[in-house]
Amino acid sequence: MKIWGWSAFGFVFLTVVGLFAANSYQEHERLNEIESRWSRYLGEVEQREHLISDLKEVMGFGRLIHNFKNYVIRGNSDYRQRFYEDHGIALSLLKTLENLSNTSKKDFEEFKKLRTTVNFYFEGAQKLEKLKFSPNIHDRDLMVRVNDGPAAEAFAWFHQKHEQISHEYKAEVQGFIQESKRSQLIGTILSLIFTFLSLAFAFSIWKYFQKTMETERERESHSLRVTALGQLSGNIAHEINNPLAIIRGYVEIIEDSLTTDPIDKDLIQSATERIQSTIHRIGIVISGLYNLVHDKDQSDFEVVKFENLLSEVDALSRERCDRAGIDLSFQLPKEALFKGNPVQMGQVLLNLISNSIEAVLSADKKWIQVKVKSLGPNWELRISDSGPGISDEIKEKLEDPFFTVQSLGSGTGIGLSLSKTLIEKHGGKFYYDDKEKQTTFVIVVPKFANTRSRLSA
C-alpha cells in the first residue's frame, strides 16, 4: 500500500479512537450524573425513612400509646407526663416530615392520617382531664380504644414507597451498567481490530523505512568505494610507475654488468633482490585496490589480523603521505585478531586516513598516527592527526549521511555515517573522541582469540 494510503488509514484510525474515547467519556459522565442525582434523592428518602421510623417508635407500644393507656386506666401522673412528651415529639417529627422537599400530595395525605391518630390520643387525654368525676372501668376502656388502622396503613405505605424507590434506583443503574458493558464490549472488540490494523500499519511503515535505509546504505557503500577508487586512481599511477622506474633502472644496471669482464655477480644479485622487492610492493598495491572495490559477500565474517589489514591500508596510503610530507605511523600488537569483514574494515580505515590527510595538509607538523591497544575483551583502534580539529557545529553533523567538509572529489567524508554502520555490524563502536586535544576517531571491536582460524592475508 502506498504511503498516502496508510496515512489515510492512520487518520481514520485516530478519528475512530477519538470517537470511542469521547463516547466512553460521555458514558462516564452520564453514570456520574445518575449516581449524583440518585444520591441526592436517596439521601432525602433515607432521611424521611429515618424520621418515619422515629415517629413509628414514638407512637408505638412502649411510648405514646403505652403511656396514654396507662395514664387513662391507672391515672398515674408519670404516665401523663411521658405521654405529653411523646405527643410533642410526634408532632415535631410530623412537622419536619411535611417540610421536606420532594414531598408529594400522597405523602401529605399519609402524614394527615398519622397526625389525626396522634390528635385522637391527645384529645382523649384532654377529655379525661376535663371530667369532674372518675370514670368507671367501662368508660376508661372506651377512651383508650383509638382507631390505629389509618396510622398503620400510612406506615405501611411509606415502607412500600421506600422499597419501590430503592428498586427503581437499582433497576436504572443496573440497566445503564448493562448497556455500558455492551457498549464497552463492542468498543473493546473494535479497538482490538483497529489495534491489530495499526500494528500492521506500523510494521509496514517500519519495513518501508528499513528497506529505504538499506537501499541508502547500499548506495552509500557503493559511493564510498567509487569515491575511494577515484581518489586512488591518481595515486595508483605513482604507486606503480615509480616502482617500474626503479625496476627499469636496476635492469639497466644488470645489462651494464653483463658487458663487463669479469661479471659483478654481487651487484647483479643485489639488483635482482631490489627488483623482487619492488615487484612485491606493486602486488600489495594492486591487491589492496582489488579488495577495496570487490566486496563480494559482506556477511561472510572471518578472523582478521590487524597487522595484515593495516599493512594493506599502509600500502594504499603511503605514497600520498610521502608526497605531502606526512608522517604516517602504526603501533599495534603482533597478534591482534578480530572477527569481521576485512574489506569493510579496510574501507573504514582508508576513509579515515584519507580524511586525516586532507586535514593535516595545512598544518606545520604533519602526522597521522594509528594505534591498536587491548581494552578488556575488545581492541581499541585510534586514528589521530595533527589537524586543526573539528568545530562543534561540524561535530553534530559528522554521522549525517553524505555530509562532508571536504571539497568535491577530494575526500570521502560521506563515509562517516557508513563507517559507524559497518563497525556496529561487527558488534563494535565508532565515535569521535572530543576529549582528546588532537582530532581522534575511535573504533572498538571484540577480540578473537582462536589463533587456529584462518587469518586474512
SEVEXNU-981985 format. One record per residue (C-alpha): residue number from 1; residue in three letters; x, y, z. Coordinates in Angstrom, 2 decimals, m for minus. Each point is the difference from the previous one (the first is absolute). Layout:
<sites>
<site NUM ALA <X Y Z>>
...
</sites>
This chain:
<sites>
<site 1 MET <0.00 0.00 0.00>>
<site 2 LYS <1.28 3.43 m0.83>>
<site 3 ILE <1.03 2.32 2.81>>
<site 4 TRP <m2.90 2.40 m0.57>>
<site 5 GLY <m2.41 m2.93 0.32>>
<site 6 TRP <1.46 m0.95 3.34>>
<site 7 SER <m0.13 3.64 1.07>>
<site 8 ALA <m3.73 0.09 m0.82>>
<site 9 PHE <m0.49 m3.20 1.99>>
<site 10 GLY <1.91 1.53 2.92>>
<site 11 PHE <m2.26 3.05 m0.10>>
<site 12 VAL <m3.13 m2.18 m0.01>>
<site 13 PHE <1.40 m2.13 2.82>>
<site 14 LEU <0.75 3.02 2.17>>
<site 15 THR <m3.46 1.42 m0.75>>
<site 16 VAL <m1.72 m3.24 1.05>>
<site 17 VAL <2.12 m0.25 3.14>>
<site 18 GLY <m0.89 3.62 0.78>>
<site 19 LEU <m3.71 m0.74 m0.44>>
<site 20 PHE <0.22 m3.04 2.29>>
<site 21 ALA <1.88 2.07 2.57>>
<site 22 ALA <m2.63 2.75 m0.19>>
<site 23 ASN <m2.82 m2.57 0.32>>
<site 24 SER <1.69 m1.62 3.00>>
<site 25 TYR <0.40 3.40 1.60>>
<site 26 GLN <m3.68 0.80 m0.59>>
<site 27 GLU <m1.08 m3.34 1.50>>
<site 28 HIS <2.19 0.65 3.01>>
<site 29 GLU <m1.51 3.47 0.46>>
<site 30 ARG <m3.51 m1.39 m0.45>>
<site 31 LEU <0.58 m2.64 2.67>>
<site 32 ASN <1.38 2.65 2.34>>
<site 33 GLU <m3.08 2.17 m0.64>>
<site 34 ILE <m2.35 m2.92 0.73>>
<site 35 GLU <1.86 m0.91 3.16>>
<site 36 SER <0.10 3.64 1.13>>
<site 37 ARG <m3.73 0.54 m0.65>>
<site 38 TRP <m0.99 m3.23 1.71>>
<site 39 SER <2.43 0.66 2.83>>
<site 40 ARG <m1.71 3.30 0.80>>
<site 41 TYR <m3.47 m1.52 m0.37>>
<site 42 LEU <0.83 m3.12 2.00>>
<site 43 GLY <1.52 2.21 2.68>>
<site 44 GLU <m3.34 1.75 0.41>>
<site 45 VAL <m1.84 m3.33 m0.14>>
<site 46 GLU <2.26 m1.44 2.67>>
<site 47 GLN <m0.54 3.10 2.13>>
<site 48 ARG <m3.79 m0.39 m0.34>>
<site 49 GLU <0.30 m3.71 0.77>>
<site 50 HIS <1.95 0.72 3.20>>
<site 51 LEU <m2.51 2.65 1.10>>
<site 52 ILE <m2.94 m2.32 m0.66>>
<site 53 SER <1.81 m2.78 1.84>>
<site 54 ASP <0.49 2.35 2.98>>
<site 55 LEU <m3.66 1.06 m0.21>>
<site 56 LYS <m1.11 m3.62 m0.08>>
<site 57 GLU <2.13 m0.71 3.05>>
<site 58 VAL <m1.43 3.03 1.86>>
<site 59 MET <m3.59 m0.98 m0.84>>
<site 60 GLY <0.51 m3.72 0.55>>
<site 61 PHE <m0.51 m2.13 3.06>>
<site 62 GLY <2.29 0.96 2.84>>
<site 63 ARG <m0.21 3.67 m0.90>>
<site 64 LEU <m3.00 2.28 m0.83>>
<site 65 ILE <m2.71 m2.67 m0.21>>
<site 66 HIS <1.36 m1.92 3.00>>
<site 67 ASN <0.28 3.10 2.14>>
<site 68 PHE <m3.47 1.21 m1.08>>
<site 69 LYS <m1.71 m3.27 0.90>>
<site 70 ASN <1.79 m0.26 3.34>>
<site 71 TYR <m0.90 3.60 0.80>>
<site 72 VAL <m3.70 m0.54 m0.89>>
<site 73 ILE <m0.37 m3.30 1.81>>
<site 74 ARG <2.17 0.67 3.05>>
<site 75 GLY <m0.14 3.80 0.18>>
<site 76 ASN <3.74 0.12 0.77>>
<site 77 SER <1.52 3.47 m0.43>>
<site 78 ASP <3.36 m1.42 m1.17>>
<site 79 TYR <m1.68 m1.68 m2.97>>
<site 80 ARG <m1.84 3.24 m0.71>>
<site 81 GLN <3.27 1.97 m0.15>>
<site 82 ARG <1.66 m2.60 m2.23>>
<site 83 PHE <m3.03 m0.01 m2.29>>
<site 84 TYR <0.09 3.75 m0.53>>
<site 85 GLU <3.79 m0.15 m0.62>>
<site 86 ASP <m0.50 m2.69 m2.67>>
<site 87 HIS <m2.92 1.97 m1.45>>
<site 88 GLY <2.25 3.06 m0.43>>
<site 89 ILE <2.76 m2.08 m1.59>>
<site 90 ALA <m2.50 m1.62 m2.41>>
<site 91 LEU <m1.37 3.39 m1.11>>
<site 92 SER <3.56 1.32 m0.49>>
<site 93 LEU <0.94 m2.98 m2.16>>
<site 94 LEU <m3.14 0.39 m2.08>>
<site 95 LYS <0.75 3.68 m0.57>>
<site 96 THR <3.55 m0.84 m1.10>>
<site 97 LEU <m1.29 m2.65 m2.39>>
<site 98 GLU <m2.54 2.39 m1.53>>
<site 99 ASN <2.71 2.61 m0.60>>
<site 100 LEU <2.30 m2.37 m1.91>>
<site 101 SER <0.51 0.66 m3.74>>
<site 102 ASN <m1.37 m2.40 m2.59>>
<site 103 THR <m3.04 m0.63 2.22>>
<site 104 SER <m2.89 m1.12 m2.17>>
<site 105 LYS <m3.74 0.52 0.46>>
<site 106 LYS <m0.32 m3.65 0.96>>
<site 107 ASP <2.65 0.51 2.67>>
<site 108 PHE <m2.03 2.84 1.54>>
<site 109 GLU <m3.10 m2.20 0.04>>
<site 110 GLU <1.91 m2.71 1.89>>
<site 111 PHE <1.48 2.57 2.38>>
<site 112 LYS <m3.56 1.22 0.68>>
<site 113 LYS <m1.01 m3.53 1.05>>
<site 114 LEU <2.88 m0.14 2.45>>
<site 115 ARG <m0.75 3.49 1.38>>
<site 116 THR <m3.69 m0.95 0.41>>
<site 117 THR <0.97 m3.09 2.00>>
<site 118 VAL <2.34 1.99 2.24>>
<site 119 ASN <m2.73 2.62 0.54>>
<site 120 PHE <m2.53 m2.69 0.91>>
<site 121 TYR <2.22 m1.07 2.90>>
<site 122 PHE <0.58 3.61 1.00>>
<site 123 GLU <m3.72 0.79 m0.05>>
<site 124 GLY <m0.66 m3.10 2.11>>
<site 125 ALA <2.46 1.17 2.62>>
<site 126 GLN <m1.52 3.49 m0.04>>
<site 127 LYS <m3.51 m1.44 0.39>>
<site 128 LEU <1.09 m2.03 3.02>>
<site 129 GLU <1.45 3.04 1.72>>
<site 130 LYS <m3.22 1.99 m0.50>>
<site 131 LEU <m2.17 m2.63 1.69>>
<site 132 LYS <m1.12 1.00 3.51>>
<site 133 PHE <m0.55 m3.56 1.06>>
<site 134 SER <2.06 m3.12 m0.29>>
<site 135 PRO <m1.29 m2.19 m2.86>>
<site 136 ASN <m0.65 m3.67 0.54>>
<site 137 ILE <1.97 m2.84 m1.55>>
<site 138 HIS <m2.38 m0.28 m2.95>>
<site 139 ASP <0.28 3.70 m0.87>>
<site 140 ARG <3.77 m0.10 0.35>>
<site 141 ASP <0.16 m2.96 m2.36>>
<site 142 LEU <m2.01 1.92 m2.61>>
<site 143 MET <2.35 2.97 0.31>>
<site 144 VAL <3.12 m2.02 m0.81>>
<site 145 ARG <m1.58 m1.56 m3.08>>
<site 146 VAL <1.48 2.24 m2.69>>
<site 147 ASN <m0.13 m1.14 m3.64>>
<site 148 ASP <3.68 m0.64 m0.89>>
<site 149 GLY <m0.80 m1.49 m3.42>>
<site 150 PRO <0.65 3.15 m2.11>>
<site 151 ALA <3.34 0.51 1.76>>
<site 152 ALA <1.03 m3.58 m0.69>>
<site 153 GLU <m1.03 0.42 m3.66>>
<site 154 ALA <2.07 3.21 m0.23>>
<site 155 PHE <3.10 m1.67 1.44>>
<site 156 ALA <m0.46 m2.96 m2.37>>
<site 157 TRP <m0.38 2.36 m2.98>>
<site 158 PHE <3.22 1.88 0.83>>
<site 159 HIS <1.89 m3.27 0.39>>
<site 160 GLN <m1.30 m1.21 m3.36>>
<site 161 LYS <0.94 3.32 m1.62>>
<site 162 HIS <3.56 m0.24 1.35>>
<site 163 GLU <0.37 m3.52 m1.32>>
<site 164 GLN <m1.35 1.10 m3.40>>
<site 165 ILE <2.41 2.93 m0.26>>
<site 166 SER <2.96 m2.24 0.88>>
<site 167 HIS <m1.13 m2.49 m2.62>>
<site 168 GLU <m0.36 2.74 m2.66>>
<site 169 TYR <3.48 1.30 0.79>>
<site 170 LYS <1.56 m3.41 m0.25>>
<site 171 ALA <m1.88 m0.77 m3.21>>
<site 172 GLU <1.09 3.25 m1.69>>
<site 173 VAL <3.63 m0.28 1.06>>
<site 174 GLN <0.19 m3.70 m0.85>>
<site 175 GLY <m1.63 0.65 m3.36>>
<site 176 PHE <2.50 2.72 m0.79>>
<site 177 ILE <2.90 m2.19 1.15>>
<site 178 GLN <m1.18 m2.85 m2.25>>
<site 179 GLU <m0.37 2.40 m2.92>>
<site 180 SER <3.44 1.43 0.75>>
<site 181 LYS <1.50 m3.50 0.16>>
<site 182 ARG <m1.42 m0.86 m3.40>>
<site 183 SER <1.33 3.24 m1.41>>
<site 184 GLN <3.41 m0.62 1.57>>
<site 185 LEU <0.07 m3.55 m1.35>>
<site 186 ILE <m0.70 1.25 m3.51>>
<site 187 GLY <2.56 2.76 0.49>>
<site 188 THR <2.59 m2.49 1.25>>
<site 189 ILE <m0.52 m2.29 m2.99>>
<site 190 LEU <0.25 2.89 m2.43>>
<site 191 SER <3.02 1.36 1.88>>
<site 192 LEU <1.75 m3.36 m0.29>>
<site 193 ILE <m0.75 m0.07 m3.73>>
<site 194 PHE <1.28 3.52 m0.49>>
<site 195 THR <3.00 m0.73 2.25>>
<site 196 PHE <0.89 m2.99 m2.17>>
<site 197 LEU <m0.37 2.12 m3.12>>
<site 198 SER <2.08 2.79 1.53>>
<site 199 LEU <2.75 m2.49 0.89>>
<site 200 ALA <m0.10 m1.26 m3.57>>
<site 201 PHE <0.17 3.60 m1.14>>
<site 202 ALA <2.97 0.72 2.30>>
<site 203 PHE <1.75 m3.20 m1.13>>
<site 204 SER <m0.51 0.92 m3.65>>
<site 205 ILE <1.40 3.47 0.60>>
<site 206 TRP <2.95 m1.52 1.88>>
<site 207 LYS <0.67 m2.43 m2.84>>
<site 208 TYR <m0.27 2.84 m2.50>>
<site 209 PHE <2.54 2.11 1.86>>
<site 210 GLN <2.23 m3.01 0.61>>
<site 211 LYS <0.05 m0.70 m3.71>>
<site 212 THR <0.62 3.67 m0.74>>
<site 213 MET <2.85 0.15 2.52>>
<site 214 GLU <1.52 m3.22 m1.35>>
<site 215 THR <m0.18 1.41 m3.52>>
<site 216 GLU <1.69 3.19 1.20>>
<site 217 ARG <2.70 m2.01 1.76>>
<site 218 GLU <0.68 m2.02 m3.12>>
<site 219 ARG <0.07 3.18 m2.09>>
<site 220 GLU <2.33 1.66 2.51>>
<site 221 SER <2.22 m3.08 0.15>>
<site 222 HIS <0.23 m0.01 m3.78>>
<site 223 SER <0.66 3.74 m0.02>>
<site 224 LEU <2.74 m0.46 2.58>>
<site 225 ARG <1.77 m2.62 m2.08>>
<site 226 VAL <m0.36 2.00 m3.20>>
<site 227 THR <1.24 3.18 1.70>>
<site 228 ALA <2.92 m1.83 1.57>>
<site 229 LEU <0.79 m1.57 m3.35>>
<site 230 GLY <m0.08 3.42 m1.68>>
<site 231 GLN <2.30 1.39 2.66>>
<site 232 LEU <2.42 m2.88 m0.36>>
<site 233 SER <0.02 0.13 m3.80>>
<site 234 GLY <2.30 3.04 0.14>>
<site 235 ASN <2.29 m1.63 2.53>>
<site 236 ILE <0.08 m3.41 m1.63>>
<site 237 ALA <2.04 1.31 m2.91>>
<site 238 HIS <2.66 1.20 2.43>>
<site 239 GLU <m0.26 m3.19 2.05>>
<site 240 ILE <0.71 m2.11 m3.10>>
<site 241 ASN <1.96 2.33 m2.30>>
<site 242 ASN <2.59 0.83 2.64>>
<site 243 PRO <0.77 m3.68 0.75>>
<site 244 LEU <0.10 m0.67 m3.76>>
<site 245 ALA <2.55 2.77 m0.41>>
<site 246 ILE <2.04 m1.58 2.79>>
<site 247 ILE <m0.22 m3.40 m1.71>>
<site 248 ARG <1.02 1.58 m3.32>>
<site 249 GLY <3.07 1.55 1.67>>
<site 250 TYR <1.10 m3.28 1.55>>
<site 251 VAL <m0.51 m1.81 m3.33>>
<site 252 GLU <2.38 2.49 m1.62>>
<site 253 ILE <2.52 m0.62 2.80>>
<site 254 ILE <m0.20 m3.74 m0.62>>
<site 255 GLU <0.40 0.51 m3.77>>
<site 256 ASP <3.09 2.16 0.55>>
<site 257 SER <1.44 m2.56 2.43>>
<site 258 LEU <m0.41 m2.76 m2.56>>
<site 259 THR <2.25 1.91 m2.45>>
<site 260 THR <2.88 0.30 2.48>>
<site 261 ASP <2.71 m2.55 0.49>>
<site 262 PRO <m0.05 m1.50 2.52>>
<site 263 ILE <m3.75 0.15 0.73>>
<site 264 ASP <m0.82 1.58 3.37>>
<site 265 LYS <m2.24 m2.72 1.45>>
<site 266 ASP <m0.52 1.77 3.33>>
<site 267 LEU <m1.31 3.08 m1.78>>
<site 268 ILE <m2.36 m2.09 m2.16>>
<site 269 GLN <m1.21 m1.91 3.09>>
<site 270 SER <m0.72 3.22 1.86>>
<site 271 ALA <m1.85 1.49 m2.98>>
<site 272 THR <m2.06 m3.16 m0.39>>
<site 273 GLU <m1.05 0.10 3.66>>
<site 274 ARG <m1.03 3.65 m0.33>>
<site 275 ILE <m2.03 m0.83 m3.11>>
<site 276 GLN <m1.81 m2.82 1.85>>
<site 277 SER <m0.72 2.29 2.97>>
<site 278 THR <m1.41 2.66 m2.32>>
<site 279 ILE <m2.16 m2.53 m1.85>>
<site 280 HIS <m1.38 m1.17 3.40>>
<site 281 ARG <m0.86 3.60 0.86>>
<site 282 ILE <m1.90 0.35 m3.29>>
<site 283 GLY <m1.89 m3.21 0.82>>
<site 284 ILE <m1.04 1.33 3.42>>
<site 285 VAL <m1.30 3.22 m1.55>>
<site 286 ILE <m2.01 m1.84 m2.66>>
<site 287 SER <m1.34 m2.54 2.56>>
<site 288 GLY <m1.11 2.80 2.33>>
<site 289 LEU <m1.73 1.84 m2.84>>
<site 290 TYR <m1.76 m3.19 m1.07>>
<site 291 ASN <m1.21 m0.75 3.52>>
<site 292 LEU <m1.28 3.54 0.39>>
<site 293 VAL <m2.35 m0.14 m2.97>>
<site 294 HIS <m1.00 m3.70 0.07>>
<site 295 ASP <m2.13 m0.65 3.06>>
<site 296 LYS <m1.61 m3.25 m1.11>>
<site 297 ASP <m1.74 m1.04 3.20>>
<site 298 GLN <m0.24 2.45 2.87>>
<site 299 SER <m1.64 m2.57 2.27>>
<site 300 ASP <2.99 m2.38 m0.25>>
<site 301 PHE <1.96 0.79 3.17>>
<site 302 GLU <3.43 m1.50 0.54>>
<site 303 VAL <2.83 0.30 2.49>>
<site 304 VAL <2.07 3.06 m0.92>>
<site 305 LYS <3.48 0.95 1.15>>
<site 306 PHE <0.42 3.73 0.56>>
<site 307 GLU <3.63 m0.23 m1.15>>
<site 308 ASN <m1.02 m1.26 m3.44>>
<site 309 LEU <m2.96 2.37 m0.31>>
<site 310 LEU <2.04 3.09 0.90>>
<site 311 SER <2.79 m1.11 m2.32>>
<site 312 GLU <m2.40 0.22 m2.93>>
<site 313 VAL <m1.31 3.37 1.19>>
<site 314 ASP <3.59 1.23 0.34>>
<site 315 ALA <0.87 m1.14 m3.53>>
<site 316 LEU <m2.99 1.89 m1.44>>
<site 317 SER <0.67 3.18 1.99>>
<site 318 ARG <3.81 0.17 0.26>>
<site 319 GLU <0.77 1.59 m3.37>>
<site 320 ARG <m2.48 2.84 0.53>>
<site 321 CYS <1.33 0.67 3.53>>
<site 322 ASP <3.62 m0.01 m1.21>>
<site 323 ARG <m0.77 2.50 m2.79>>
<site 324 ALA <m1.73 2.33 2.50>>
<site 325 GLY <2.72 m0.36 2.62>>
<site 326 ILE <m2.30 m1.71 2.48>>
<site 327 ASP <1.39 m2.36 2.63>>
<site 328 LEU <m2.34 m3.03 m0.01>>
<site 329 SER <0.71 m2.42 2.86>>
<site 330 PHE <m1.58 m3.19 1.34>>
<site 331 GLN <0.26 m1.47 3.52>>
<site 332 LEU <m1.61 m3.35 0.71>>
<site 333 PRO <0.51 m3.38 1.71>>
<site 334 LYS <1.25 m2.87 m2.13>>
<site 335 GLU <m2.95 m2.35 0.57>>
<site 336 ALA <m2.98 2.36 0.02>>
<site 337 LEU <m2.90 m2.00 m1.43>>
<site 338 PHE <m3.69 0.78 m0.52>>
<site 339 LYS <m2.82 m1.63 m1.94>>
<site 340 GLY <m1.51 2.03 m2.78>>
<site 341 ASN <0.05 1.01 m3.64>>
<site 342 PRO <3.52 1.18 m0.92>>
<site 343 VAL <m1.29 1.79 m3.10>>
<site 344 GLN <m2.47 2.10 1.95>>
<site 345 MET <2.50 0.74 2.77>>
<site 346 GLY <2.60 0.95 m2.61>>
<site 347 GLN <m2.47 2.42 m1.59>>
<site 348 VAL <m0.68 1.64 3.39>>
<site 349 LEU <3.71 0.39 0.86>>
<site 350 LEU <0.96 1.24 m3.46>>
<site 351 ASN <m2.83 2.53 0.15>>
<site 352 LEU <1.12 1.32 3.42>>
<site 353 ILE <3.66 0.26 m1.06>>
<site 354 SER <m1.02 1.74 m3.20>>
<site 355 ASN <m1.97 2.56 2.02>>
<site 356 SER <2.99 0.47 2.33>>
<site 357 ILE <2.31 0.61 m2.98>>
<site 358 GLU <m2.27 2.80 m1.20>>
<site 359 ALA <m0.18 1.43 3.53>>
<site 360 VAL <3.78 0.25 0.64>>
<site 361 LEU <1.08 1.41 m3.38>>
<site 362 SER <0.09 3.54 1.38>>
<site 363 ALA <1.50 m0.93 3.40>>
<site 364 ASP <3.56 0.92 0.99>>
<site 365 LYS <0.66 m3.51 1.25>>
<site 366 LYS <m1.69 m2.61 m2.16>>
<site 367 TRP <m0.59 m3.37 1.59>>
<site 368 ILE <m2.60 m2.75 0.17>>
<site 369 GLN <0.19 m2.65 2.67>>
<site 370 VAL <m1.87 m3.33 0.12>>
<site 371 LYS <0.12 m1.85 3.34>>
<site 372 VAL <m1.51 m3.37 0.92>>
<site 373 LYS <m0.09 m0.97 3.67>>
<site 374 SER <m1.75 m2.55 2.19>>
<site 375 LEU <m3.05 1.23 1.88>>
<site 376 GLY <m1.40 m2.88 2.07>>
<site 377 PRO <m1.92 m2.35 m2.33>>
<site 378 ASN <0.38 2.47 m2.88>>
<site 379 TRP <2.58 1.57 m2.27>>
<site 380 GLU <0.08 3.78 m0.10>>
<site 381 LEU <1.31 1.61 m3.19>>
<site 382 ARG <0.70 3.75 0.09>>
<site 383 ILE <0.71 2.12 m3.07>>
<site 384 SER <1.41 3.41 0.98>>
<site 385 ASP <1.45 2.83 m2.07>>
<site 386 SER <1.59 3.43 0.44>>
<site 387 GLY <m2.84 1.78 m1.75>>
<site 388 PRO <m1.78 3.11 1.34>>
<site 389 GLY <m2.78 m2.05 1.64>>
<site 390 ILE <m3.76 m0.02 m0.62>>
<site 391 SER <m2.39 2.81 0.97>>
<site 392 ASP <m3.08 m0.67 2.14>>
<site 393 GLU <m2.25 0.80 m2.95>>
<site 394 ILE <1.64 m2.63 m2.17>>
<site 395 LYS <0.12 m2.56 2.86>>
<site 396 GLU <m3.80 m0.12 0.01>>
<site 397 LYS <m0.03 m0.86 m3.71>>
<site 398 LEU <2.88 m2.50 m0.13>>
<site 399 GLU <m2.26 m3.05 m0.17>>
<site 400 ASP <m2.58 1.53 m2.35>>
<site 401 PRO <m0.19 m1.96 m3.27>>
<site 402 PHE <1.89 1.67 m2.88>>
<site 403 PHE <1.32 2.84 2.20>>
<site 404 THR <3.57 1.05 m0.87>>
<site 405 VAL <2.21 2.93 0.94>>
<site 406 GLN <2.31 m0.60 m2.95>>
<site 407 SER <m0.20 1.29 m3.52>>
<site 408 LEU <m1.72 m2.14 m2.62>>
<site 409 GLY <2.20 m2.88 m1.09>>
<site 410 SER <2.71 0.69 2.60>>
<site 411 GLY <m1.14 m2.34 2.75>>
<site 412 THR <m2.49 m2.55 1.27>>
<site 413 GLY <m1.78 1.91 2.75>>
<site 414 ILE <m3.17 m1.75 m1.11>>
<site 415 GLY <1.39 m3.15 1.61>>
<site 416 LEU <m0.27 1.05 3.65>>
<site 417 SER <m3.65 m1.04 0.28>>
<site 418 LEU <0.68 m3.23 m1.84>>
<site 419 SER <3.12 m0.58 2.11>>
<site 420 LYS <m2.10 0.05 3.17>>
<site 421 THR <m2.49 m2.42 m1.56>>
<site 422 LEU <2.73 m2.41 m1.14>>
<site 423 ILE <1.75 0.01 3.38>>
<site 424 GLU <m3.27 m0.63 1.84>>
<site 425 LYS <m0.62 m2.97 m2.32>>
<site 426 HIS <3.25 m1.37 1.43>>
<site 427 GLY <m1.41 0.31 3.53>>
<site 428 GLY <2.19 3.02 0.67>>
<site 429 LYS <m0.14 3.77 0.51>>
<site 430 PHE <1.12 2.94 m2.10>>
<site 431 TYR <0.18 3.53 1.38>>
<site 432 TYR <1.86 3.30 0.01>>
<site 433 ASP <1.96 0.52 3.23>>
<site 434 ASP <m0.45 3.70 0.78>>
<site 435 LYS <1.98 m0.36 3.26>>
<site 436 GLU <3.28 m0.34 m1.90>>
<site 437 LYS <1.96 3.14 m0.92>>
<site 438 GLN <0.67 m1.35 m3.48>>
<site 439 THR <m2.65 m1.13 m2.48>>
<site 440 THR <m0.63 m3.63 0.96>>
<site 441 PHE <m2.46 m2.59 m1.28>>
<site 442 VAL <m0.39 m3.23 1.97>>
<site 443 ILE <m0.98 m3.48 m1.17>>
<site 444 VAL <m0.74 m2.71 2.58>>
<site 445 VAL <m0.52 m3.63 m1.12>>
<site 446 PRO <m0.18 m3.28 1.97>>
<site 447 LYS <3.14 m2.12 0.21>>
<site 448 PHE <0.33 m3.43 m1.57>>
<site 449 ALA <2.44 m2.37 1.72>>
<site 450 ASN <m0.15 m3.17 m2.18>>
<site 451 THR <3.37 0.13 m1.74>>
<site 452 ARG <m0.69 m3.21 m1.94>>
<site 453 SER <m2.65 1.73 m2.09>>
<site 454 ARG <0.81 1.21 m3.47>>
<site 455 LEU <1.75 3.37 m0.01>>
<site 456 SER <m0.61 2.49 m2.76>>
<site 457 ALA <3.04 0.48 m2.16>>
</sites>
